[in-house]
Every structure is written in structure tokens, then in C-alpha cells.
């Protein structure tokens, strides 16, 4: 229930909105995040994309969210297949992020790195710090993106001592 104070604050914020697209992008660049390559494979094809907009939702059941631009060439296959592997990149895998965020074809993207094929799962990247095998259970459209709600079915921690972070529009090993 909104109180009078909440309504007044909401109205005041609505009246003062000045957050431009560029201001928002600049602000988001200040939020450091792990870098992932999200892959899928199945009847709708093999695809993958780089993502830093990945975060936990709950541990009961284990669930994460992944944000994916609906204009992405990986969108149709990812949503259609309904399964993903979130490959958290290790510090030395910056090239993989660049390849999977570029304009290359899906087939070209998978010529980089070594991929582990697993029955019923999306491709896993050899040398990634972590793999999360997930089933997409829900999808919410917000603006240009879909928020994919993904239930984690399997976790593989590859005992890496480092990961790749994206902060201030640059990659950083951690």
C-alpha cells in the first residue's frame, strides 16, 4: 500500500526525470560485473552471446536471470531451445567475450575456444571458471530486452583462481 509520502515522492521523481540513455549507460559502466558467454543448443540451433547482465535471484530453487536484447542474433535460438549454459569466463578468456559480442555468425563464434559437448546440455567452454546449466522457466519483456529467468539444474565449478570482470568499459582480471 502506498502512503501519501510514497505517492508524493513518486510524483516528484516522475516530474524530474532527466536520465538520458547516455547518462544511464555511463552510470551502468560503473557497475563492475563478471563476464559470461551464454550458450544454447537444440532444435532451434546453436547460439551464444556475451553477457554481464547475469545475477542470482533465489537459491530455492536455484535461479538466475540473464538479460538478452531481443534484436540479438542469438535471441530466437536461446528462447526457442529453452536451455542455456552460463560460462563464467576466467581472467584469460577476454577474446571469447569479444568474439561472442561481435557481429560474427554463430558458427564462426564456436570456432574459437574448446567446447565440451554434453547430452541434453548447451555447450560448455573449456577453461571457464564456472558453468551453470539452466532451463529457462520464464521470460519478461522490458524495453529492448528479455529477462530470462533460468532455473539452475547443474553447477560445475572448475576451480579457477580468477575470473574476468567488465568495469568502466574495460576488461579486468580478478
C-alpha positions as CSV (number, residue, x, y, z in Angstrom):
1,X,0.0,0.0,0.0
2,X,1.4,3.4,-0.9
3,X,1.2,6.1,1.7
4,X,0.8,9.8,0.9
5,X,4.6,10.2,1.3
6,X,5.3,7.5,-1.2
7,X,2.8,9.0,-3.7
8,X,4.3,12.4,-3.4
9,X,7.9,11.1,-3.8
10,X,6.8,9.1,-6.9
11,X,5.1,12.1,-8.4
12,X,8.2,14.3,-7.7
13,X,10.5,11.7,-9.3
14,X,8.3,11.4,-12.3
15,X,8.3,15.2,-12.8
16,X,12.1,15.4,-12.6
17,X,13.1,12.5,-14.8
18,X,16.3,13.6,-16.7
19,X,18.0,10.3,-17.0
20,X,19.0,10.1,-20.7
21,X,20.0,6.9,-22.5
22,X,23.7,8.0,-22.4
23,X,23.6,9.0,-18.7
24,X,22.2,5.6,-18.0
25,X,24.8,3.8,-20.0
26,X,27.6,5.8,-18.3
27,X,26.2,5.0,-14.9
28,X,25.9,1.3,-15.7
29,X,29.5,1.3,-16.8
30,X,30.4,2.0,-13.2
31,X,28.8,-1.3,-12.1
32,X,31.5,-3.9,-12.3
33,X,30.3,-7.4,-13.3
34,X,31.6,-10.8,-14.1
35,X,31.7,-11.6,-17.9
36,X,29.9,-14.7,-19.2
37,X,29.4,-16.4,-22.5
38,X,25.8,-17.8,-22.6
39,X,25.3,-20.7,-25.0
40,X,22.4,-22.8,-26.2
41,X,21.9,-25.7,-28.5
42,X,18.9,-27.7,-29.6
43,X,16.2,-27.9,-32.3
44,X,16.3,-24.1,-32.8
45,X,20.1,-24.1,-33.4
46,X,23.3,-23.4,-31.7
47,X,23.9,-19.9,-30.5
48,X,25.8,-17.9,-27.9
49,X,26.3,-14.3,-26.7
50,X,28.4,-12.4,-24.2
51,X,26.6,-11.1,-21.1
52,X,27.4,-9.2,-18.0
53,X,23.7,-8.8,-17.0
54,X,23.5,-12.1,-15.1
55,X,22.6,-12.3,-11.4
56,X,21.2,-14.6,-8.8
57,X,17.5,-14.5,-8.0
58,X,17.0,-17.1,-5.3
59,X,18.5,-20.4,-4.0
60,X,15.1,-22.1,-3.6
61,X,15.1,-23.3,-6.3
62,X,18.5,-22.1,-7.6
63,X,17.6,-19.5,-10.1
64,X,19.5,-16.8,-12.0
65,X,18.4,-14.1,-14.5
66,X,20.0,-13.3,-17.8
67,X,19.2,-10.2,-19.9
68,X,19.2,-10.6,-23.6
69,X,18.5,-8.0,-26.3
70,X,15.6,-9.1,-28.5
71,X,17.5,-7.8,-31.5
72,X,20.4,-10.2,-30.8
73,X,21.1,-12.9,-33.4
74,X,21.2,-15.3,-30.5
75,X,17.7,-14.5,-29.2
76,X,15.5,-16.8,-31.3
77,X,17.6,-19.9,-30.7
78,X,18.1,-19.1,-27.0
79,X,14.4,-18.7,-26.3
80,X,13.3,-21.5,-28.6
81,X,15.7,-24.1,-27.1
82,X,14.8,-23.2,-23.6
83,X,18.2,-24.3,-22.2
84,X,21.4,-22.3,-21.6
85,X,24.9,-22.8,-20.2
86,X,26.2,-19.8,-18.5
87,X,30.0,-19.9,-18.9
88,X,31.7,-17.5,-16.4
89,X,34.9,-16.5,-18.1
90,X,38.3,-16.9,-16.4
91,X,40.7,-14.0,-16.5
92,X,42.5,-15.2,-19.6
93,X,39.3,-15.5,-21.8
94,X,38.8,-11.9,-22.8
95,X,38.9,-12.9,-26.5
96,X,35.9,-15.2,-26.0
97,X,33.8,-12.3,-24.8
98,X,34.9,-10.1,-27.7
99,X,34.1,-12.9,-30.2
100,X,30.6,-13.6,-28.7
101,X,29.7,-9.9,-28.6
102,X,30.7,-9.2,-32.2
103,X,28.9,-9.5,-35.5
104,X,30.3,-12.9,-36.5
105,X,28.0,-15.7,-37.3
106,X,27.0,-18.3,-34.7
107,X,29.1,-20.9,-36.5
108,X,32.1,-18.6,-36.5
109,X,31.8,-17.9,-32.8
110,X,32.1,-21.6,-31.9
111,X,35.3,-22.0,-33.9
112,X,37.0,-20.1,-31.0
113,X,37.8,-21.9,-27.8
114,X,37.3,-25.6,-27.0
115,X,33.7,-26.7,-26.4
116,X,32.6,-29.6,-24.4
117,X,29.5,-31.3,-25.8
118,X,27.2,-32.8,-23.2
119,X,23.9,-34.7,-23.8
120,X,20.9,-32.5,-23.1
121,X,23.0,-29.5,-22.2
122,X,24.2,-26.4,-24.0
123,X,27.9,-26.3,-25.0
124,X,30.4,-25.6,-22.1
125,X,33.6,-23.7,-22.6
126,X,36.8,-25.4,-21.6
127,X,38.7,-23.3,-19.1
128,X,35.7,-21.2,-18.0
129,X,35.7,-20.6,-14.2
130,X,32.2,-21.9,-13.8
131,X,29.3,-23.5,-15.7
132,X,25.7,-23.1,-14.8
133,X,23.4,-25.4,-16.8
134,X,19.9,-23.9,-16.8
135,X,16.4,-24.3,-18.0
136,X,14.6,-21.1,-19.0
137,X,11.4,-21.1,-16.9
138,X,10.1,-17.6,-17.5
139,X,10.7,-14.6,-19.8
140,X,9.8,-11.0,-19.0
141,X,10.0,-8.3,-21.7
142,X,11.3,-4.9,-20.6
143,X,12.1,-2.2,-23.2
144,X,14.5,-3.7,-25.8
145,X,15.4,-6.8,-23.7
146,X,14.0,-10.0,-22.4
147,X,14.8,-11.0,-18.8
148,X,15.3,-14.8,-18.9
149,X,14.5,-16.5,-15.6
150,X,16.7,-19.6,-15.5
151,X,16.5,-22.4,-13.1
152,X,19.9,-23.9,-12.4
153,X,20.0,-27.7,-12.9
154,X,23.7,-28.3,-12.7
155,X,26.7,-26.3,-11.4
156,X,30.3,-27.1,-12.4
157,X,33.0,-25.1,-10.5
158,X,36.2,-25.6,-12.4
159,X,38.4,-24.4,-9.6
160,X,39.8,-21.4,-11.4
161,X,41.7,-18.8,-9.3
162,X,40.4,-15.9,-11.4
163,X,37.6,-14.5,-13.4
164,X,37.1,-11.7,-15.9
165,X,35.3,-8.5,-14.8
166,X,33.9,-5.7,-17.1
167,X,34.1,-2.3,-15.4
168,X,34.2,1.2,-16.9
169,X,34.0,-0.2,-20.4
170,X,37.2,-2.2,-19.9
171,X,38.0,-5.8,-19.0
172,X,39.9,-6.5,-15.8
173,X,41.2,-9.8,-14.4
174,X,40.2,-10.6,-10.8
